[in-house]
């Protein structure tokens, strides 16, 4: 298996939405409570530019198995060197080591941008993602207790970060 990252195109948006929507029912990965549509995600997609805030498709040979995005952290100039990272892999690929491979590929990609800090927002219930990010040098930079109500279940949000 040889993973690659390619810049997402408009034709990838439906795949991005499908993979994202897989994470919603667990209420452990994203704060959305209901599936999103391609139309819902269109403005988000258009806000990502490959030269500053890219969305990459994660491919195993020719199969798309996930996507990754870098997004603005906060809309003020002083934070321009900080980005938020999101990683979503197809549920059928979990447990095969893809997350670690993606993180290795991302470290090389992030070096191509002007970012000096990367943050990730992860629910405390998402042990696999917390483990993955810690494995790659991310540290806890914040803890927001019971900030989300996920269908009646309170969730803490852990903010992980790393300087590059």
Protein Blocks (a to p, Z undefined) as FASTA:
>chain_A
ZZddddddfklmmmmmmmmmmmmmnopmbmcfbdcdfklmmmmmmmpcfklmccddddeh
jacfbdcddddfbfcfklmmpccddddddfklgonlmmmmmmmmmmmmmmmpmbfbdcdd
ddfklmmlmmmmmmnopacfbdcehkbcgehiacddddddddZZ
